[in-house]
Amino acid sequence: MRVSEDEEQIEPEVLPLDGWHRARGARMVPFAGYDMPIQYEGILAEHEWTRNHAGLFDVSHMGQLLLTGEGLDAAIEALLPIDLATLKVGQQRYSLLLDDNGGVLDDLMVQRWPDAIYLVVNGATKWDDIGHLREHLPDEIGLNHLDDQALLALQGPEAATALARHAVGDHSLDTLTFMQFGSFTIAGHPATISRSGYTGEDGFEISIPAEAAETVADLLCAEPQVKPIGLGARDSLRLEAGLPLYGHDLSPETSPIEAGLTFGINKRRRIEGGFPGADRILREIAEGTARKWVGLALDGRQAAREGAEVFAGSNAVGSVTSGGFSPTLGHPVAVAYVDVGHAAEGTALEIEVRGKPLPARVVPLPFVQHRYRRKGTTQ
Amino acid sequence: MTRYFTQDHEWVEVDGDTATVGITDYAQGQLGDIVFVEVPAEGTALAKGGEAAVVESVKAASDVYSPVSGTVTEGNPSLEDDPALVNTAPEGDGWFFKLTISDVGELDGLMDEAAYKAFCDTL
């Protein structure tokens, strides 16, 4: 038996919680340049626990960047299709780092702090992002890589209950709704907490000093609702939630419009343009794209994975960018870029896996409904 | 009956010229939760070291190789509905297929249980 997965060759870096993961029985694998926990008790159990209770994820490999300086908003708007005029202090928004052709260099979260803009970027791309930002931002803009900060995510329907027991702030944790953030302390340590995540569940992302990471992780995992969750379940949860994974579903070869991320091009920017690749992106918004990123539901139990070709009859019409078994649905799901003529909901297609055509049909994303705590909704 | 092991973590239990093949407890532990297994159909001719079956965990797909050459007499029918048998009983009810061995001499290069255990300890 040989496992067919990619292995990284470079010596991995060590996370602040490395010893903590190992002590809890995690299997560590190299990912994004770090040794990271792929699983503790098992991906299926961890996936299900997060959907029903609360899971703690260590995402300290991600890049936390702080931008400051005169003319900051305009400088950032020259690189991202975001409207910072509508992003108030305490709000977070999803955005995209684009190249001159409108290809996606990274997807990221943007927070407005009182005198700064804070970004969370992908771990595997953070060094390239920093290089890109340093090259393209004016000299008067300061870029601080907060590499002494850890980042934890607490996700699931019981996350708010568990975290509220430890997060102390001017306002209660529950005043935050989806994509809002605030300053709190946990066990006396400063914590910037946003109500957001990568699972489709209600939940929080918690930035804390690296030296506080073990204390905070221990406190949270001592709550009966909380278990540590590895990268394996993080991937199956985000796939069910229809959330793209950079480097797989998004790349410089994909435009945000064909990826279904038009919401990431904020309204004012669609009128004014002025961001990298605006010509192409505004044209695609007006005229549509040749292919679309769609959800595919498969029969049976055999999964179609990244790189598998999608067929309509004998014609190759696309390829899978992520796929796997959906623990919540009990069958495999995949996402793929598919020619627009075959992208309509309900279209019957086939995915070739190991020389065999597996029947699949186009279904709406997300595969599993999001359960975010949005403004105006009650628990 | 004698049980042999491969460096690719298959086991093969031999009784005369018939053999039962599966993956080891070490292998299932490395794979994690198994959600799909494809076993070869009866009559399939397998070559030693050739692809014989597919096992998929939530995370990845893996090939299972035949430890010896031969002709498949039965694939484990239970694995279609209950692939997790490979996790719970990898070296028992979670067997993959049975075959008639074409060259018993091929067994000579395989490890016995003690040698396999020593091999795993080096990984």
HADDOCK unambig.tbl for C-alpha pairs under 7 A between the chains (distance, minus, plus):
assign (segid A and resid 1 and name CA) (segid B and resid 8 and name CA) 4.71 0.50 0.50
assign (segid A and resid 1 and name CA) (segid B and resid 9 and name CA) 5.78 0.50 0.50
assign (segid A and resid 1 and name CA) (segid B and resid 10 and name CA) 6.41 0.50 0.50
assign (segid A and resid 1 and name CA) (segid B and resid 62 and name CA) 6.38 0.50 0.50
assign (segid A and resid 1 and name CA) (segid B and resid 63 and name CA) 5.33 0.50 0.50
assign (segid A and resid 1 and name CA) (segid B and resid 64 and name CA) 4.22 0.50 0.50
assign (segid A and resid 1 and name CA) (segid B and resid 65 and name CA) 5.90 0.50 0.50
assign (segid A and resid 2 and name CA) (segid B and resid 8 and name CA) 6.28 0.50 0.50
assign (segid A and resid 2 and name CA) (segid B and resid 62 and name CA) 5.54 0.50 0.50
assign (segid A and resid 2 and name CA) (segid B and resid 63 and name CA) 5.69 0.50 0.50
assign (segid A and resid 2 and name CA) (segid B and resid 64 and name CA) 6.88 0.50 0.50
assign (segid A and resid 3 and name CA) (segid B and resid 60 and name CA) 6.97 0.50 0.50
assign (segid A and resid 3 and name CA) (segid B and resid 61 and name CA) 6.51 0.50 0.50
assign (segid A and resid 3 and name CA) (segid B and resid 62 and name CA) 4.49 0.50 0.50
assign (segid A and resid 3 and name CA) (segid B and resid 63 and name CA) 6.94 0.50 0.50
assign (segid A and resid 4 and name CA) (segid B and resid 60 and name CA) 6.77 0.50 0.50
assign (segid A and resid 4 and name CA) (segid B and resid 61 and name CA) 6.27 0.50 0.50
assign (segid A and resid 4 and name CA) (segid B and resid 62 and name CA) 5.68 0.50 0.50
assign (segid A and resid 5 and name CA) (segid B and resid 60 and name CA) 6.76 0.50 0.50
assign (segid A and resid 42 and name CA) (segid B and resid 32 and name CA) 6.27 0.50 0.50
assign (segid A and resid 42 and name CA) (segid B and resid 33 and name CA) 6.45 0.50 0.50
assign (segid A and resid 43 and name CA) (segid B and resid 33 and name CA) 6.60 0.50 0.50
assign (segid A and resid 44 and name CA) (segid B and resid 33 and name CA) 6.55 0.50 0.50
assign (segid A and resid 232 and name CA) (segid B and resid 59 and name CA) 6.55 0.50 0.50
assign (segid A and resid 301 and name CA) (segid B and resid 35 and name CA) 6.88 0.50 0.50
assign (segid A and resid 301 and name CA) (segid B and resid 36 and name CA) 5.73 0.50 0.50
assign (segid A and resid 302 and name CA) (segid B and resid 36 and name CA) 5.79 0.50 0.50
assign (segid A and resid 324 and name CA) (segid B and resid 58 and name CA) 6.45 0.50 0.50
assign (segid A and resid 325 and name CA) (segid B and resid 58 and name CA) 5.80 0.50 0.50
